Amino acid sequence: MTDMEDFSAIRQQFPILDQRIHGHPLVYLDSAATAQKPEAVIDAESDFYRTINAGVHRGAHELAARSTVAFEEARAKVARLVHASEAEGEEEIVFTAGATASLNLLATSFGNASMGRGGAAARRFALQPGDEIVVSKAEHHSVLLPFQELAARTGATLRWFDLDDEGRIRSDTADTVITEHCKIVAITHVGNTTGAITDLAPIVSRAHEVGAIVVLDACQSVPHMRIDFHALDVDFAAWSSHKMYGPTGVGFLYGKRALLEALPPASFGGSMVELAFMDKPAQYMEPPARFEAGTQPVAQIVAAGVAADWMMGIGMDRVERHEATITEELLKLGEVEGVRILGPRSAERRIATVAFEVEGVHPHDVGQFIDAQGIAIRVGHHCAQPVHRHFGVFASNRASSAVYNTPEEARRLVEAVGGVRDFFRVK
């Protein structure tokens, strides 16, 4: 069986794709927004409710024990996917409500440390006037806004990396953008608009040279390539379940164990406190429990663990190679008259996420024309307005692939886009 045949069999595991939209076979090219779910993940969530539904880490009965085991097994699976520590007592994965929640958790915890919470161990996270936080113009709003607000709350200064003509982060300017006053660098691994893979090494090296903490947005990298956070040497990383074939409502925060142990909590309530008193401060649990206050979406987390297992079963190197074939086809959009790609125009150091504009036609009109042919793409600014301003536009269309897509589907999109300007009678 050829590799393409293997991926054809994988595609058949996604029941939602077996339908017609507006009379055409569905082509789903919006996985950067949310990926579809294989039957294994759908079944895992429903089976949890059918068989072991109970609270975790808070009951002595059998169902609670089984639920807790499944919950923690999911944590270990996610840890293996990103090559994080999974040994008992060394957990480096925190469950959250999404990547946005993970990034806001960090920004809130850093803010709490800035107010003196967490004691001496947390002082390395504290910010004050004169300190600097570095982001980039390529950031999703879920990176930009929490750290912009953190700067405003603490009096720190927000600085940023500029982009080159293709929308790549200017990693070559790390030595000047990241000064000795920098405390935090929050950066995307892969641009959600451009598909460009960031050259992280000079950024991480310079950040650590000045003692800064590196926070990585890995939402668009974890689903598409082999990830090893230890090898990347980032301090924290955030990503979401629903972009890696898992359920919505679940996110992940990776942190180096020593940093998680020093970080003060951001949310407070049940299951994150060791001892609570009326007349003195509480003693909080060790991570990851310290950051998982309240009732968790256990069924969704268990299914997210199945998604991680499912991805590893395919092999992320194979996923990367398969999606590279889609990239080559999607980049042919740049050969269509009147179409401009917003991002790298070659397949080197990028993923199969391609944003584009059609001259003379509003992106929403393009999107409706494409949808009428059964092809789903994203329309808008993709929660990344600064990068669109960099290209001189307010919005764009974006096609993004996953393991279930085929080169033929990418060609269908290119053909459809080729008819846009004629349909709208643009000369």
N, C-alpha and C positions, 0 to 999 in steps of 0.2 A: 504494500500500500504506500502511495506517495504521501509526502508531507501535506500537500494540498487536500488529498483525500482524507487524511487524518482530521484536518480542520473542518472539512465538510461534515464529518461525523460529530465533531464538537458543536458545530452550528445547530445540528438537529436536537441538541439538549436544551435549546431555548424556545419554549413553546410560543412565546409572544411573536416570534419572527415568522411563524407559519400563518400569515394572514395577508389580506389584500387591503390597501388603503386607496380610496378613490379609484378602485378597479385595477390597481397595479400591485404587484408583489411588493411587500414592504422592504424598503432599504433603510436601515436605521444607522444613521451617521451622526449621532448626537451623544456618543458615549463619554465625551469630556464633561457633559452635564450630568448624566447618570447612565450607568451601564445596565443592560438587561441581565436577568438572573437565570442561571441554569436550573434545571429541575432539581438537582441535588440540594441547592440552596433553598428553593421554595419548599421542598419536602421537609428539610431540616427544621424550618421554622414551624410549620404546621404540626410535624411529629412531636416537637417539644410540647406544644399545647395539649396534644392528645395523650402524652405518656408521662411526662415528668414535671409539669408546670408547678413551680413552688418558688418561694423566696430563697435567695442564696445567702450563705454566711450568717444565717439568723434562725435556723430551725434544727431540731434534733431528730425529726422524723425522717423516714426513708426517702420520701420524695424531695425533701429539702437537701438531703445529702447527695442524691443523684443530680439534682439541678446544680448544686455547687460544683460538683465534679465536672459536669458539662461546661459550665461557665469558665472554670479555670483551664480546662483543656482547650477551649477556644482561645484563651490568652496565649497559651503555649504555641498553638498553631500560627497565630498572627506573628508571634515573636520569631518563629522559624522562617516565616516568609521574608522578613526583613533582616534576618540574621542578628537579632537582638538576643539578650540573655533570657533564658527561660528556666533557669535553675531556681528551685524553691528558695525564697529569701533574697533572690537577686532579680526579681521581675523588673523589667524596664518598659512594660507596656501598660498604659492606663486607658481604660475605656471611658469614652465621652459620648456626647450626643451628636458629634460630627466634627469635621476638621475645624470649622468655625469655632465650635465650642472649645476645642483643644487650644487654639490660638488665643482665644479670650481667657481661658484658664491661665495660660502663661502670663499674659499681660496683667491680669488681675493679681496673680501671685507675686509678680515683680512689683506691682504697686503696693501690695501689702507689705512686702519686705522693705519698701521705701518708707513705710510708716513705722518701721521698727518691729514688725511682726516676724516671728521665726527666730529671733535672737541672733547671736553672733554667727551661727552657721549660715544664716540667710543674708548676711551683709553684702555678699558678692553680687546679689541680685538687685540691691538697692540703687535707686537713681536719684539724682539731685541736679539743680541748675549747674550747667557747665558740662554735664555728661551728654553723650550723643548716642542716638539710636539710628542705625543704618538700614534702609530698605532699598528697593529699586523701583523704577518706573514700570517694570513689568509685573508688579505684584497684583494678585487678586485682591479685591477690597477686604477680604477676610484676613489678609496679612497687613495691608496698609492701615486700615482704620483702627484695629486694636492697639497697634504700636504708635500710631499718630495720637490717639487718645492718651496712651500711657505717657508720652512725651508732654502732652498738655497738663496732665495731672501732676507730674513730678518736676516740671520746669526743665526737663532735658530738651535737647535740640534734635530735630529730625533731619537727617541727611539721606541722600539716596544716590545709587548708581544710575548713570545715564545709560542709554541704549545706542547700539550702532544702527546703521541704515537698515539692517535686517531685523531689528528688534531684539538682538541678543544683548544680554547684560554685559556691560563693559568690565569684565573681570580684570582686565589688564590695568585698570585704574585703582585696584584694591589698596595699594600703598598710600594713595592720596585721599581716597574717600574714607577709609577706615583709619582714623587718627588715634593717638594715644588717649583721647577722651572718650572713645567709643566703649560702650558697655554691652550693647546688643546688636547683632546683625541678624535680621529676619529676611530670608531670601527664598525665592522659588527655585525648585530643582528643574522644573520644566514649565515654560510659559503656557498658560491655559489658552492664550490667544495665538501666539506665534508657534507653539510646538517646539521652541528652541530649548535644547538642553544646556543648562548653565555650566560653565567651567568653574566648578566649585573649589578646586584645590587652592588657587591663589587667594580666594576669599576666606576660606577656613583657616589657612595658614596665617594670613595677616591678622585675622580676628583673634586667634589664639596668641599670636605674638604680643598683642596689646592687652590681653586678658579679657577679651570680649566673649560673650556667649553667642553661639550660632544656633539659630532657630530655622529649620528647613520646612518649607511647604512642599510636601511630597505627594500631594493629591494626584498630580498628573504623571508621576514617575512610578509609583508602586504598582499600578495596574499594567504597566507596559514594559518594564525591564527588570532585570535582576537587581535587587537593592541590598546593600550591606551597610547599615548605618555605622557599624563599628569601623569599617574600612573608610567610609567618608569622613569619619571623625567629627560629625556634627553633634551638638550637645542635646538638642531637642529636635523632634520632627513631628509633624501633624499630617494626617491623611484621613480619608473617609471610606467607610464600608461600601457605600452605594456606587462608588466609581470603580470598585474592584469586584463587581458581580455579587455583592452582598446586599443586605437589606438597608433601607434608609433608617435614619435615626440613630446610627452608631458611628462613632469616630474613634480615632486612636491617637494617643500621645506617646511617642517614644522619648525617653530621657535617660541619659547616663545615670546609673544607679546612685552614685554619690551626689549628683545634683538633685535628683528626686528626693533623696533623704534630707537635703538641706532646704528644699523649697517649701515655703509655707502654703497651706491650703487656700483654695479660692472659694469653695462652696462648703457649707456647713450643715450638719444634720445627722441623721442616723447612719450607722455603719462606718463612720470615718473617725470616730472618737473612741479612745481607750478608756478614759475616765473623765466624767463631767461633774462639775461641782457648782454650787450656788455662790461660793465666796472666793473662788480663785479660778484662774484660767484652766481650760480643759487640757488634757493630754491627748494629743491626736495619734492615730495609728500610723504605722509605718506605711510607706507607699507599696503598692498602688492604692490600697484601701483609703488612704488619707485624701485622695482626690476623687473618690467615687461615692460621694454622699448621696443618700437616698436610695430609692428603688431603681435598679438598673433595668434596661430593656433586655431581659435575659434571653428570651427566645430569639431576638434579633442578633444578639451577640453570639449565641451558639451557632446561628446560621452564618454569621460573618466568619466564624472559625472554619466552617465547612467551605466557604468561598476561598479562604486562604489555602486550605488543603487541596481544593480543586485546582487552583492555579498552580500550586507546586506539582500536582500530578501531571499537568501538561508540560511544565518546565518553562521557566521564565525566559531562558535563552531561546527556546522555540517560539514563544510568544513574540519576542522581540524580532526574530527573523521573519516570522509570518507578517507582522505588521509593517515591516520594512517594505514588503512588496506592495502593500496598500499605499504607503507613503509615496512611492514612485508614481503610482497612478494618480493620486490626488494632486500631486504637484503639476500634472499636466493641465490643471486649471489655468496655470500661468501662460499656457500656449493659446488660450481662447482670446480672441480679439476683444479688447475692452475690459479685460479682467486683470486685476492686480492682486497678487498674494501679499498679505501682511505678515511677513516673517521670512525665514530662510527659504530660498527658492531651490535649494538642493537638498538631497536626503541626508546629508552629512550632519551628525549631531542634532538630530531633531526626531520627533515622533510623528505619527500619522494624524496630527491635528493641524488643519490648514484653514486659516481665516482668509477671506478674500472680499474684495469689493468689485461690483460691476458698474462700470462708468455709466452715469446717466440714469441709473435705476436704484431706487431706495432699497436698502437691505430687506425691509419687510415685504416689499413687492416681490423681490427675488425669492424670499422664503416661501411665499404663497404659491408662486409659480412652480417651485421645486416640489412643494408638498402635494400639489395637484397631480404630480406624477408618482406619488407614493414614496417619496424620498424625504426622510426627516433630517433636517440640519438645524443648527442654532442660529438665531437672529438677535442682534442687539449689541451691547458693549461687553457682554460676557463677564460682568462684574469686574471690569478692568478698564476703567475710563482713561487713566493716564497713558497707557500704551496705545490706545486708539488716538489720543491727541498727538502722540509721537508720530503717528502715520498721517496726521492731518484729517482724520475722519471722526465722526461721532459714534458710528456703529459699523458692523460688518456682518457677513455670513460666515459660519464656521462649520466645517465638516470634520468629524473626529471618529476614528475607527476603534474596533476592539477585535478580540479573537474570532468573533462570529462573522466578520465582514470578509468579502472576497474582492479580488481585483476587478471582477466584472461589475460589482456594485459601484466601485469607485469610477469605473468607466461610464456607468449609467449617469452618475452625477455630472461628470464632465460634459457628457453629451447634452444633458438637460440644461446646464448653465450656458452651453453654446447657443441655446435657443432663446435666452432671456431677452437680449437686446432687440432681436427681430420681433418678438412678441409685443414688446412695449414700444416698438417703432423708434428706437434710438439710433440715430445716424452716427 
